[in-house]
Amino acid sequence: MKLTIIPALVLSLLVVSLPLSAKVSMPSIFGDNMVLQRNTKVAIYGTAGPDERVTVEVSWDRE
């Protein structure tokens, strides 16, 4: 009985989380491994829904 409950629980969690993905769109100029000058101001732009939260992280402070 437990063997059927666990897959059903995982499947239901996956189905519930599908609508939670954000529809954020960025221009093709921004991408993985792009290079920016350190400690400068850069304008980042794109589109998202009115209540979407967007976070930009830089990696130069990580060591």
PDBQT receptor file of N, H, CA, C and O in Angstrom, charges set to zero:
ATOM      1  N   MET A   1       0.818  -1.192   0.000  1.00  0.00    +0.000 N 
ATOM      2  CA  MET A   1       0.000   0.000   0.000  1.00  0.00    +0.000 C 
ATOM      3  C   MET A   1       0.866   1.260   0.000  1.00  0.00    +0.000 C 
ATOM      4  O   MET A   1       0.566   2.217  -0.714  1.00  0.00    +0.000 OA
ATOM      5  N   LYS A   2       1.952   1.266   0.808  1.00  0.00    +0.000 N 
ATOM      6  H   LYS A   2       2.196   0.488   1.388  1.00  0.00    +0.000 HD
ATOM      7  CA  LYS A   2       2.827   2.431   0.864  1.00  0.00    +0.000 C 
ATOM      8  C   LYS A   2       3.516   2.672  -0.475  1.00  0.00    +0.000 C 
ATOM      9  O   LYS A   2       3.825   3.814  -0.816  1.00  0.00    +0.000 OA
ATOM     10  N   LEU A   3       3.756   1.612  -1.232  1.00  0.00    +0.000 N 
ATOM     11  H   LEU A   3       3.505   0.684  -0.955  1.00  0.00    +0.000 HD
ATOM     12  CA  LEU A   3       4.435   1.759  -2.513  1.00  0.00    +0.000 C 
ATOM     13  C   LEU A   3       3.585   2.499  -3.530  1.00  0.00    +0.000 C 
ATOM     14  O   LEU A   3       4.138   3.089  -4.458  1.00  0.00    +0.000 OA
ATOM     15  N   THR A   4       2.289   2.494  -3.400  1.00  0.00    +0.000 N 
ATOM     16  H   THR A   4       1.840   2.014  -2.646  1.00  0.00    +0.000 HD
ATOM     17  CA  THR A   4       1.437   3.238  -4.326  1.00  0.00    +0.000 C 
ATOM     18  C   THR A   4       1.159   4.655  -3.838  1.00  0.00    +0.000 C 
ATOM     19  O   THR A   4       0.834   5.529  -4.641  1.00  0.00    +0.000 OA
ATOM     20  N   ILE A   5       1.278   4.890  -2.560  1.00  0.00    +0.000 N 
ATOM     21  H   ILE A   5       1.541   4.179  -1.907  1.00  0.00    +0.000 HD
ATOM     22  CA  ILE A   5       1.019   6.226  -2.019  1.00  0.00    +0.000 C 
ATOM     23  C   ILE A   5       2.153   7.184  -2.366  1.00  0.00    +0.000 C 
ATOM     24  O   ILE A   5       1.896   8.337  -2.713  1.00  0.00    +0.000 OA
ATOM     25  N   ILE A   6       3.385   6.735  -2.279  1.00  0.00    +0.000 N 
ATOM     26  H   ILE A   6       3.593   5.799  -1.997  1.00  0.00    +0.000 HD
ATOM     27  CA  ILE A   6       4.532   7.616  -2.528  1.00  0.00    +0.000 C 
ATOM     28  C   ILE A   6       4.552   8.124  -3.969  1.00  0.00    +0.000 C 
ATOM     29  O   ILE A   6       4.678   9.333  -4.159  1.00  0.00    +0.000 OA
ATOM     30  N   PRO A   7       4.436   7.272  -5.005  1.00  0.00    +0.000 N 
ATOM     31  CA  PRO A   7       4.401   7.813  -6.371  1.00  0.00    +0.000 C 
ATOM     32  C   PRO A   7       3.204   8.731  -6.614  1.00  0.00    +0.000 C 
ATOM     33  O   PRO A   7       3.318   9.714  -7.346  1.00  0.00    +0.000 OA
ATOM     34  N   ALA A   8       2.069   8.421  -6.012  1.00  0.00    +0.000 N 
ATOM     35  H   ALA A   8       1.977   7.622  -5.418  1.00  0.00    +0.000 HD
ATOM     36  CA  ALA A   8       0.900   9.285  -6.171  1.00  0.00    +0.000 C 
ATOM     37  C   ALA A   8       1.139  10.643  -5.526  1.00  0.00    +0.000 C 
ATOM     38  O   ALA A   8       0.711  11.664  -6.064  1.00  0.00    +0.000 OA
ATOM     39  N   LEU A   9       1.805  10.671  -4.398  1.00  0.00    +0.000 N 
ATOM     40  H   LEU A   9       2.153   9.842  -3.961  1.00  0.00    +0.000 HD
ATOM     41  CA  LEU A   9       2.121  11.928  -3.723  1.00  0.00    +0.000 C 
ATOM     42  C   LEU A   9       3.105  12.751  -4.545  1.00  0.00    +0.000 C 
ATOM     43  O   LEU A   9       2.928  13.960  -4.693  1.00  0.00    +0.000 OA
ATOM     44  N   VAL A  10       4.129  12.114  -5.076  1.00  0.00    +0.000 N 
ATOM     45  H   VAL A  10       4.273  11.131  -4.955  1.00  0.00    +0.000 HD
ATOM     46  CA  VAL A  10       5.113  12.820  -5.903  1.00  0.00    +0.000 C 
ATOM     47  C   VAL A  10       4.447  13.373  -7.155  1.00  0.00    +0.000 C 
ATOM     48  O   VAL A  10       4.697  14.519  -7.529  1.00  0.00    +0.000 OA
ATOM     49  N   LEU A  11       3.614  12.588  -7.802  1.00  0.00    +0.000 N 
ATOM     50  H   LEU A  11       3.412  11.657  -7.498  1.00  0.00    +0.000 HD
ATOM     51  CA  LEU A  11       2.917  13.042  -8.999  1.00  0.00    +0.000 C 
ATOM     52  C   LEU A  11       1.997  14.217  -8.695  1.00  0.00    +0.000 C 
ATOM     53  O   LEU A  11       1.937  15.165  -9.479  1.00  0.00    +0.000 OA
ATOM     54  N   SER A  12       1.291  14.176  -7.591  1.00  0.00    +0.000 N 
ATOM     55  H   SER A  12       1.341  13.406  -6.955  1.00  0.00    +0.000 HD
ATOM     56  CA  SER A  12       0.402  15.285  -7.248  1.00  0.00    +0.000 C 
ATOM     57  C   SER A  12       1.187  16.556  -6.935  1.00  0.00    +0.000 C 
ATOM     58  O   SER A  12       0.732  17.650  -7.266  1.00  0.00    +0.000 OA
ATOM     59  N   LEU A  13       2.344  16.438  -6.311  1.00  0.00    +0.000 N 
ATOM     60  H   LEU A  13       2.714  15.549  -6.042  1.00  0.00    +0.000 HD
ATOM     61  CA  LEU A  13       3.178  17.618  -6.049  1.00  0.00    +0.000 C 
ATOM     62  C   LEU A  13       3.706  18.218  -7.343  1.00  0.00    +0.000 C 
ATOM     63  O   LEU A  13       3.782  19.440  -7.472  1.00  0.00    +0.000 OA
ATOM     64  N   LEU A  14       4.067  17.381  -8.291  1.00  0.00    +0.000 N 
ATOM     65  H   LEU A  14       4.005  16.388  -8.186  1.00  0.00    +0.000 HD
ATOM     66  CA  LEU A  14       4.528  17.883  -9.586  1.00  0.00    +0.000 C 
ATOM     67  C   LEU A  14       3.414  18.603 -10.334  1.00  0.00    +0.000 C 
ATOM     68  O   LEU A  14       3.650  19.650 -10.937  1.00  0.00    +0.000 OA
ATOM     69  N   VAL A  15       2.224  18.062 -10.300  1.00  0.00    +0.000 N 
ATOM     70  H   VAL A  15       2.033  17.212  -9.810  1.00  0.00    +0.000 HD
ATOM     71  CA  VAL A  15       1.092  18.683 -10.983  1.00  0.00    +0.000 C 
ATOM     72  C   VAL A  15       0.742  20.020 -10.339  1.00  0.00    +0.000 C 
ATOM     73  O   VAL A  15       0.408  20.973 -11.042  1.00  0.00    +0.000 OA
ATOM     74  N   VAL A  16       0.813  20.100  -9.032  1.00  0.00    +0.000 N 
ATOM     75  H   VAL A  16       1.084  19.325  -8.461  1.00  0.00    +0.000 HD
ATOM     76  CA  VAL A  16       0.501  21.345  -8.328  1.00  0.00    +0.000 C 
ATOM     77  C   VAL A  16       1.552  22.413  -8.611  1.00  0.00    +0.000 C 
ATOM     78  O   VAL A  16       1.215  23.594  -8.691  1.00  0.00    +0.000 OA
ATOM     79  N   SER A  17       2.815  22.027  -8.763  1.00  0.00    +0.000 N 
ATOM     80  H   SER A  17       3.089  21.067  -8.698  1.00  0.00    +0.000 HD
ATOM     81  CA  SER A  17       3.882  23.012  -8.948  1.00  0.00    +0.000 C 
ATOM     82  C   SER A  17       3.995  23.517 -10.378  1.00  0.00    +0.000 C 
ATOM     83  O   SER A  17       4.694  24.504 -10.605  1.00  0.00    +0.000 OA
ATOM     84  N   LEU A  18       3.351  22.899 -11.343  1.00  0.00    +0.000 N 
ATOM     85  H   LEU A  18       2.783  22.097 -11.159  1.00  0.00    +0.000 HD
ATOM     86  CA  LEU A  18       3.443  23.352 -12.731  1.00  0.00    +0.000 C 
ATOM     87  C   LEU A  18       2.984  24.792 -12.935  1.00  0.00    +0.000 C 
ATOM     88  O   LEU A  18       3.682  25.537 -13.623  1.00  0.00    +0.000 OA
ATOM     89  N   PRO A  19       1.859  25.229 -12.382  1.00  0.00    +0.000 N 
ATOM     90  CA  PRO A  19       1.444  26.612 -12.602  1.00  0.00    +0.000 C 
ATOM     91  C   PRO A  19       2.310  27.636 -11.872  1.00  0.00    +0.000 C 
ATOM     92  O   PRO A  19       2.129  28.836 -12.081  1.00  0.00    +0.000 OA
ATOM     93  N   LEU A  20       3.225  27.214 -11.040  1.00  0.00    +0.000 N 
ATOM     94  H   LEU A  20       3.371  26.240 -10.870  1.00  0.00    +0.000 HD
ATOM     95  CA  LEU A  20       4.049  28.143 -10.273  1.00  0.00    +0.000 C 
ATOM     96  C   LEU A  20       5.254  28.656 -11.045  1.00  0.00    +0.000 C 
ATOM     97  O   LEU A  20       5.975  29.515 -10.538  1.00  0.00    +0.000 OA
ATOM     98  N   SER A  21       5.495  28.163 -12.245  1.00  0.00    +0.000 N 
ATOM     99  H   SER A  21       4.909  27.465 -12.656  1.00  0.00    +0.000 HD
ATOM    100  CA  SER A  21       6.660  28.616 -12.998  1.00  0.00    +0.000 C 
ATOM    101  C   SER A  21       6.398  30.007 -13.570  1.00  0.00    +0.000 C 
ATOM    102  O   SER A  21       5.296  30.304 -14.032  1.00  0.00    +0.000 OA
ATOM    103  N   ALA A  22       7.412  30.842 -13.532  1.00  0.00    +0.000 N 
ATOM    104  H   ALA A  22       8.307  30.600 -13.157  1.00  0.00    +0.000 HD
ATOM    105  CA  ALA A  22       7.289  32.215 -14.002  1.00  0.00    +0.000 C 
ATOM    106  C   ALA A  22       7.536  32.283 -15.501  1.00  0.00    +0.000 C 
ATOM    107  O   ALA A  22       8.316  31.501 -16.044  1.00  0.00    +0.000 OA
ATOM    108  N   LYS A  23       6.881  33.204 -16.156  1.00  0.00    +0.000 N 
ATOM    109  H   LYS A  23       6.247  33.840 -15.715  1.00  0.00    +0.000 HD
ATOM    110  CA  LYS A  23       7.064  33.436 -17.582  1.00  0.00    +0.000 C 
ATOM    111  C   LYS A  23       7.916  34.697 -17.748  1.00  0.00    +0.000 C 
ATOM    112  O   LYS A  23       7.400  35.775 -18.045  1.00  0.00    +0.000 OA
ATOM    113  N   VAL A  24       9.208  34.545 -17.554  1.00  0.00    +0.000 N 
ATOM    114  H   VAL A  24       9.627  33.670 -17.312  1.00  0.00    +0.000 HD
ATOM    115  CA  VAL A  24      10.140  35.661 -17.665  1.00  0.00    +0.000 C 
ATOM    116  C   VAL A  24      10.837  35.563 -19.009  1.00  0.00    +0.000 C 
ATOM    117  O   VAL A  24      11.298  34.489 -19.393  1.00  0.00    +0.000 OA
ATOM    118  N   SER A  25      10.916  36.666 -19.722  1.00  0.00    +0.000 N 
ATOM    119  H   SER A  25      10.541  37.539 -19.410  1.00  0.00    +0.000 HD
ATOM    120  CA  SER A  25      11.533  36.687 -21.044  1.00  0.00    +0.000 C 
ATOM    121  C   SER A  25      12.681  37.689 -21.048  1.00  0.00    +0.000 C 
ATOM    122  O   SER A  25      12.513  38.841 -20.647  1.00  0.00    +0.000 OA
ATOM    123  N   MET A  26      13.842  37.243 -21.503  1.00  0.00    +0.000 N 
ATOM    124  H   MET A  26      13.978  36.307 -21.829  1.00  0.00    +0.000 HD
ATOM    125  CA  MET A  26      15.021  38.105 -21.592  1.00  0.00    +0.000 C 
ATOM    126  C   MET A  26      15.460  38.191 -23.048  1.00  0.00    +0.000 C 
ATOM    127  O   MET A  26      15.293  37.226 -23.793  1.00  0.00    +0.000 OA
ATOM    128  N   PRO A  27      16.017  39.321 -23.472  1.00  0.00    +0.000 N 
ATOM    129  CA  PRO A  27      16.547  39.419 -24.824  1.00  0.00    +0.000 C 
ATOM    130  C   PRO A  27      17.722  38.459 -25.014  1.00  0.00    +0.000 C 
ATOM    131  O   PRO A  27      18.355  38.054 -24.039  1.00  0.00    +0.000 OA
ATOM    132  N   SER A  28      18.011  38.101 -26.243  1.00  0.00    +0.000 N 
ATOM    133  H   SER A  28      17.496  38.430 -27.035  1.00  0.00    +0.000 HD
ATOM    134  CA  SER A  28      19.073  37.129 -26.515  1.00  0.00    +0.000 C 
ATOM    135  C   SER A  28      20.467  37.675 -26.213  1.00  0.00    +0.000 C 
ATOM    136  O   SER A  28      21.428  36.906 -26.171  1.00  0.00    +0.000 OA
ATOM    137  N   ILE A  29      20.597  38.973 -26.004  1.00  0.00    +0.000 N 
ATOM    138  H   ILE A  29      19.817  39.597 -26.039  1.00  0.00    +0.000 HD
ATOM    139  CA  ILE A  29      21.910  39.539 -25.667  1.00  0.00    +0.000 C 
ATOM    140  C   ILE A  29      22.379  39.065 -24.292  1.00  0.00    +0.000 C 
ATOM    141  O   ILE A  29      23.581  39.002 -24.033  1.00  0.00    +0.000 OA
ATOM    142  N   PHE A  30      21.435  38.732 -23.411  1.00  0.00    +0.000 N 
ATOM    143  H   PHE A  30      20.459  38.783 -23.621  1.00  0.00    +0.000 HD
ATOM    144  CA  PHE A  30      21.774  38.209 -22.094  1.00  0.00    +0.000 C 
ATOM    145  C   PHE A  30      21.785  36.691 -22.158  1.00  0.00    +0.000 C 
ATOM    146  O   PHE A  30      20.870  36.085 -22.715  1.00  0.00    +0.000 OA
ATOM    147  N   GLY A  31      22.819  36.071 -21.590  1.00  0.00    +0.000 N 
ATOM    148  H   GLY A  31      23.562  36.563 -21.137  1.00  0.00    +0.000 HD
ATOM    149  CA  GLY A  31      22.883  34.615 -21.624  1.00  0.00    +0.000 C 
ATOM    150  C   GLY A  31      23.861  34.073 -20.609  1.00  0.00    +0.000 C 
ATOM    151  O   GLY A  31      24.488  34.819 -19.857  1.00  0.00    +0.000 OA
ATOM    152  N   ASP A  32      23.980  32.754 -20.603  1.00  0.00    +0.000 N 
ATOM    153  H   ASP A  32      23.471  32.148 -21.214  1.00  0.00    +0.000 HD
ATOM    154  CA  ASP A  32      24.915  32.091 -19.703  1.00  0.00    +0.000 C 
ATOM    155  C   ASP A  32      26.345  32.455 -20.086  1.00  0.00    +0.000 C 
ATOM    156  O   ASP A  32      26.662  32.623 -21.264  1.00  0.00    +0.000 OA
ATOM    157  N   ASN A  33      27.185  32.570 -19.096  1.00  0.00    +0.000 N 
ATOM    158  H   ASN A  33      26.927  32.434 -18.139  1.00  0.00    +0.000 HD
ATOM    159  CA  ASN A  33      28.617  32.841 -19.268  1.00  0.00    +0.000 C 
ATOM    160  C   ASN A  33      28.907  34.175 -19.947  1.00  0.00    +0.000 C 
ATOM    161  O   ASN A  33      29.972  34.342 -20.541  1.00  0.00    +0.000 OA
ATOM    162  N   MET A  34      27.988  35.117 -19.870  1.00  0.00    +0.000 N 
ATOM    163  H   MET A  34      27.123  34.981 -19.388  1.00  0.00    +0.000 HD
ATOM    164  CA  MET A  34      28.278  36.436 -20.427  1.00  0.00    +0.000 C 
ATOM    165  C   MET A  34      29.231  37.169 -19.486  1.00  0.00    +0.000 C 
ATOM    166  O   MET A  34      29.270  36.881 -18.290  1.00  0.00    +0.000 OA
ATOM    167  N   VAL A  35      29.979  38.092 -20.011  1.00  0.00    +0.000 N 
ATOM    168  H   VAL A  35      29.948  38.326 -20.983  1.00  0.00    +0.000 HD
ATOM    169  CA  VAL A  35      31.002  38.800 -19.239  1.00  0.00    +0.000 C 
ATOM    170  C   VAL A  35      30.552  40.241 -19.021  1.00  0.00    +0.000 C 
ATOM    171  O   VAL A  35      30.201  40.945 -19.969  1.00  0.00    +0.000 OA
ATOM    172  N   LEU A  36      30.566  40.668 -17.762  1.00  0.00    +0.000 N 
ATOM    173  H   LEU A  36      30.851  40.096 -16.992  1.00  0.00    +0.000 HD
ATOM    174  CA  LEU A  36      30.266  42.051 -17.403  1.00  0.00    +0.000 C 
ATOM    175  C   LEU A  36      31.450  42.615 -16.641  1.00  0.00    +0.000 C 
ATOM    176  O   LEU A  36      32.154  41.886 -15.943  1.00  0.00    +0.000 OA
ATOM    177  N   GLN A  37      31.666  43.910 -16.775  1.00  0.00    +0.000 N 
ATOM    178  H   GLN A  37      31.094  44.503 -17.342  1.00  0.00    +0.000 HD
ATOM    179  CA  GLN A  37      32.744  44.533 -16.025  1.00  0.00    +0.000 C 
ATOM    180  C   GLN A  37      32.353  44.594 -14.558  1.00  0.00    +0.000 C 
ATOM    181  O   GLN A  37      31.219  44.925 -14.212  1.00  0.00    +0.000 OA
ATOM    182  N   ARG A  38      33.298  44.274 -13.719  1.00  0.00    +0.000 N 
ATOM    183  H   ARG A  38      34.219  44.004 -14.001  1.00  0.00    +0.000 HD
ATOM    184  CA  ARG A  38      33.057  44.211 -12.282  1.00  0.00    +0.000 C 
ATOM    185  C   ARG A  38      32.807  45.597 -11.698  1.00  0.00    +0.000 C 
ATOM    186  O   ARG A  38      33.415  46.584 -12.112  1.00  0.00    +0.000 OA
ATOM    187  N   ASN A  39      31.890  45.647 -10.717  1.00  0.00    +0.000 N 
ATOM    188  H   ASN A  39      31.396  44.845 -10.381  1.00  0.00    +0.000 HD
ATOM    189  CA  ASN A  39      31.576  46.860  -9.947  1.00  0.00    +0.000 C 
ATOM    190  C   ASN A  39      31.131  48.031 -10.820  1.00  0.00    +0.000 C 
ATOM    191  O   ASN A  39      31.471  49.179 -10.535  1.00  0.00    +0.000 OA
ATOM    192  N   THR A  40      30.386  47.756 -11.862  1.00  0.00    +0.000 N 
ATOM    193  H   THR A  40      30.109  46.823 -12.094  1.00  0.00    +0.000 HD
ATOM    194  CA  THR A  40      29.807  48.810 -12.691  1.00  0.00    +0.000 C 
ATOM    195  C   THR A  40      28.295  48.647 -12.696  1.00  0.00    +0.000 C 
ATOM    196  O   THR A  40      27.776  47.605 -12.297  1.00  0.00    +0.000 OA
ATOM    197  N   LYS A  41      27.603  49.659 -13.140  1.00  0.00    +0.000 N 
ATOM    198  H   LYS A  41      28.024  50.506 -13.464  1.00  0.00    +0.000 HD
ATOM    199  CA  LYS A  41      26.150  49.590 -13.255  1.00  0.00    +0.000 C 
ATOM    200  C   LYS A  41      25.800  49.084 -14.651  1.00  0.00    +0.000 C 
ATOM    201  O   LYS A  41      26.335  49.561 -15.652  1.00  0.00    +0.000 OA
ATOM    202  N   VAL A  42      24.898  48.114 -14.702  1.00  0.00    +0.000 N 
ATOM    203  H   VAL A  42      24.463  47.726 -13.889  1.00  0.00    +0.000 HD
ATOM    204  CA  VAL A  42      24.459  47.532 -15.965  1.00  0.00    +0.000 C 
ATOM    205  C   VAL A  42      22.936  47.517 -15.974  1.00  0.00    +0.000 C 
ATOM    206  O   VAL A  42      22.312  47.088 -15.004  1.00  0.00    +0.000 OA
ATOM    207  N   ALA A  43      22.346  47.979 -17.051  1.00  0.00    +0.000 N 
ATOM    208  H   ALA A  43      22.854  48.327 -17.839  1.00  0.00    +0.000 HD
ATOM    209  CA  ALA A  43      20.888  47.949 -17.182  1.00  0.00    +0.000 C 
ATOM    210  C   ALA A  43      20.465  46.561 -17.658  1.00  0.00    +0.000 C 
ATOM    211  O   ALA A  43      20.836  46.130 -18.750  1.00  0.00    +0.000 OA
ATOM    212  N   ILE A  44      19.695  45.876 -16.840  1.00  0.00    +0.000 N 
ATOM    213  H   ILE A  44      19.393  46.226 -15.953  1.00  0.00    +0.000 HD
ATOM    214  CA  ILE A  44      19.152  44.564 -17.187  1.00  0.00    +0.000 C 
ATOM    215  C   ILE A  44      17.672  44.768 -17.477  1.00  0.00    +0.000 C 
ATOM    216  O   ILE A  44      16.961  45.366 -16.669  1.00  0.00    +0.000 OA
ATOM    217  N   TYR A  45      17.204  44.283 -18.608  1.00  0.00    +0.000 N 
ATOM    218  H   TYR A  45      17.782  43.798 -19.264  1.00  0.00    +0.000 HD
ATOM    219  CA  TYR A  45      15.808  44.484 -18.964  1.00  0.00    +0.000 C 
ATOM    220  C   TYR A  45      15.216  43.208 -19.548  1.00  0.00    +0.000 C 
ATOM    221  O   TYR A  45      15.936  42.325 -20.014  1.00  0.00    +0.000 OA
ATOM    222  N   GLY A  46      13.913  43.133 -19.512  1.00  0.00    +0.000 N 
ATOM    223  H   GLY A  46      13.328  43.850 -19.133  1.00  0.00    +0.000 HD
ATOM    224  CA  GLY A  46      13.173  41.983 -20.016  1.00  0.00    +0.000 C 
ATOM    225  C   GLY A  46      11.709  42.157 -19.659  1.00  0.00    +0.000 C 
ATOM    226  O   GLY A  46      11.293  43.240 -19.247  1.00  0.00    +0.000 OA
ATOM    227  N   THR A  47      10.928  41.103 -19.813  1.00  0.00    +0.000 N 
ATOM    228  H   THR A  47      11.266  40.223 -20.147  1.00  0.00    +0.000 HD
ATOM    229  CA  THR A  47       9.510  41.183 -19.494  1.00  0.00    +0.000 C 
ATOM    230  C   THR A  47       9.119  40.059 -18.543  1.00  0.00    +0.000 C 
ATOM    231  O   THR A  47       9.685  38.967 -18.578  1.00  0.00    +0.000 OA
ATOM    232  N   ALA A  48       8.151  40.348 -17.704  1.00  0.00    +0.000 N 
ATOM    233  H   ALA A  48       7.692  41.236 -17.676  1.00  0.00    +0.000 HD
ATOM    234  CA  ALA A  48       7.601  39.366 -16.767  1.00  0.00    +0.000 C 
ATOM    235  C   ALA A  48       6.212  39.841 -16.370  1.00  0.00    +0.000 C 
ATOM    236  O   ALA A  48       5.818  40.963 -16.687  1.00  0.00    +0.000 OA
ATOM    237  N   GLY A  49       5.487  38.998 -15.689  1.00  0.00    +0.000 N 
ATOM    238  H   GLY A  49       5.807  38.086 -15.432  1.00  0.00    +0.000 HD
ATOM    239  CA  GLY A  49       4.159  39.365 -15.214  1.00  0.00    +0.000 C 
ATOM    240  C   GLY A  49       4.251  40.441 -14.148  1.00  0.00    +0.000 C 
ATOM    241  O   GLY A  49       5.323  40.645 -13.578  1.00  0.00    +0.000 OA
ATOM    242  N   PRO A  50       3.157  41.136 -13.863  1.00  0.00    +0.000 N 
ATOM    243  CA  PRO A  50       3.194  42.240 -12.899  1.00  0.00    +0.000 C 
ATOM    244  C   PRO A  50       3.555  41.822 -11.478  1.00  0.00    +0.000 C 
ATOM    245  O   PRO A  50       4.104  42.631 -10.731  1.00  0.00    +0.000 OA
ATOM    246  N   ASP A  51       3.270  40.603 -11.090  1.00  0.00    +0.000 N 
ATOM    247  H   ASP A  51       2.824  39.946 -11.697  1.00  0.00    +0.000 HD
ATOM    248  CA  ASP A  51       3.575  40.167  -9.729  1.00  0.00    +0.000 C 
ATOM    249  C   ASP A  51       4.751  39.208  -9.669  1.00  0.00    +0.000 C 
ATOM    250  O   ASP A  51       4.974  38.582  -8.633  1.00  0.00    +0.000 OA
ATOM    251  N   GLU A  52       5.510  39.075 -10.750  1.00  0.00    +0.000 N 
ATOM    252  H   GLU A  52       5.329  39.584 -11.592  1.00  0.00    +0.000 HD
ATOM    253  CA  GLU A  52       6.645  38.161 -10.779  1.00  0.00    +0.000 C 
ATOM    254  C   GLU A  52       7.836  38.779 -10.064  1.00  0.00    +0.000 C 
ATOM    255  O   GLU A  52       8.057  39.987 -10.137  1.00  0.00    +0.000 OA
ATOM    256  N   ARG A  53       8.593  37.950  -9.380  1.00  0.00    +0.000 N 
ATOM    257  H   ARG A  53       8.413  36.968  -9.321  1.00  0.00    +0.000 HD
ATOM    258  CA  ARG A  53       9.798  38.404  -8.690  1.00  0.00    +0.000 C 
ATOM    259  C   ARG A  53      11.005  37.956  -9.507  1.00  0.00    +0.000 C 
ATOM    260  O   ARG A  53      11.130  36.778  -9.840  1.00  0.00    +0.000 OA
ATOM    261  N   VAL A  54      11.882  38.884  -9.824  1.00  0.00    +0.000 N 
ATOM    262  H   VAL A  54      11.780  39.842  -9.553  1.00  0.00    +0.000 HD
ATOM    263  CA  VAL A  54      13.064  38.600 -10.632  1.00  0.00    +0.000 C 
ATOM    264  C   VAL A  54      14.294  38.920  -9.800  1.00  0.00    +0.000 C 
ATOM    265  O   VAL A  54      14.367  39.981  -9.181  1.00  0.00    +0.000 OA
ATOM    266  N   THR A  55      15.264  38.008  -9.779  1.00  0.00    +0.000 N 
ATOM    267  H   THR A  55      15.205  37.146 -10.281  1.00  0.00    +0.000 HD
ATOM    268  CA  THR A  55      16.494  38.191  -9.026  1.00  0.00    +0.000 C 
ATOM    269  C   THR A  55      17.678  38.047  -9.963  1.00  0.00    +0.000 C 
ATOM    270  O   THR A  55      17.743  37.100 -10.748  1.00  0.00    +0.000 OA
ATOM    271  N   VAL A  56      18.610  38.977  -9.885  1.00  0.00    +0.000 N 
ATOM    272  H   VAL A  56      18.558  39.746  -9.248  1.00  0.00    +0.000 HD
ATOM    273  CA  VAL A  56      19.849  38.912 -10.662  1.00  0.00    +0.000 C 
ATOM    274  C   VAL A  56      20.985  38.707  -9.676  1.00  0.00    +0.000 C 
ATOM    275  O   VAL A  56      21.147  39.491  -8.741  1.00  0.00    +0.000 OA
ATOM    276  N   GLU A  57      21.773  37.656  -9.879  1.00  0.00    +0.000 N 
ATOM    277  H   GLU A  57      21.641  37.019 -10.639  1.00  0.00    +0.000 HD
ATOM    278  CA  GLU A  57      22.899  37.359  -8.997  1.00  0.00    +0.000 C 
ATOM    279  C   GLU A  57      24.202  37.467  -9.773  1.00  0.00    +0.000 C 
ATOM    280  O   GLU A  57      24.289  37.041 -10.924  1.00  0.00    +0.000 OA
ATOM    281  N   VAL A  58      25.211  38.039  -9.134  1.00  0.00    +0.000 N 
ATOM    282  H   VAL A  58      25.141  38.385  -8.198  1.00  0.00    +0.000 HD
ATOM    283  CA  VAL A  58      26.548  38.104  -9.730  1.00  0.00    +0.000 C 
ATOM    284  C   VAL A  58      27.444  37.099  -9.025  1.00  0.00    +0.000 C 
ATOM    285  O   VAL A  58      27.204  36.740  -7.872  1.00  0.00    +0.000 OA
ATOM    286  N   SER A  59      28.463  36.653  -9.716  1.00  0.00    +0.000 N 
ATOM    287  H   SER A  59      28.657  36.944 -10.653  1.00  0.00    +0.000 HD
ATOM    288  CA  SER A  59      29.301  35.601  -9.137  1.00  0.00    +0.000 C 
ATOM    289  C   SER A  59      30.668  36.104  -8.688  1.00  0.00    +0.000 C 
ATOM    290  O   SER A  59      31.459  35.310  -8.177  1.00  0.00    +0.000 OA
ATOM    291  N   TRP A  60      30.977  37.380  -8.855  1.00  0.00    +0.000 N 
ATOM    292  H   TRP A  60      30.334  38.024  -9.269  1.00  0.00    +0.000 HD
ATOM    293  CA  TRP A  60      32.328  37.816  -8.519  1.00  0.00    +0.000 C 
ATOM    294  C   TRP A  60      32.569  37.942  -7.024  1.00  0.00    +0.000 C 
ATOM    295  O   TRP A  60      33.719  38.086  -6.607  1.00  0.00    +0.000 OA
ATOM    296  N   ASP A  61      31.533  37.894  -6.209  1.00  0.00    +0.000 N 
ATOM    297  H   ASP A  61      30.600  37.777  -6.548  1.00  0.00    +0.000 HD
ATOM    298  CA  ASP A  61      31.742  37.940  -4.760  1.00  0.00    +0.000 C 
ATOM    299  C   ASP A  61      31.897  36.552  -4.154  1.00  0.00    +0.000 C 
ATOM    300  O   ASP A  61      32.176  36.427  -2.961  1.00  0.00    +0.000 OA
ATOM    301  N   ARG A  62      31.722  35.517  -4.951  1.00  0.00    +0.000 N 
ATOM    302  H   ARG A  62      31.495  35.618  -5.920  1.00  0.00    +0.000 HD
ATOM    303  CA  ARG A  62      31.855  34.142  -4.451  1.00  0.00    +0.000 C 
ATOM    304  C   ARG A  62      33.288  33.669  -4.622  1.00  0.00    +0.000 C 
ATOM    305  O   ARG A  62      33.928  33.951  -5.635  1.00  0.00    +0.000 OA
ATOM    306  N   GLU A  63      33.778  32.958  -3.641  1.00  0.00    +0.000 N 
ATOM    307  H   GLU A  63      33.257  32.729  -2.819  1.00  0.00    +0.000 HD
ATOM    308  CA  GLU A  63      35.129  32.396  -3.755  1.00  0.00    +0.000 C 
ATOM    309  C   GLU A  63      35.162  31.010  -3.199  1.00  0.00    +0.000 C 
ATOM    310  O   GLU A  63      36.212  30.367  -3.204  1.00  0.00    +0.000 OA
TER     311      GLU A  63
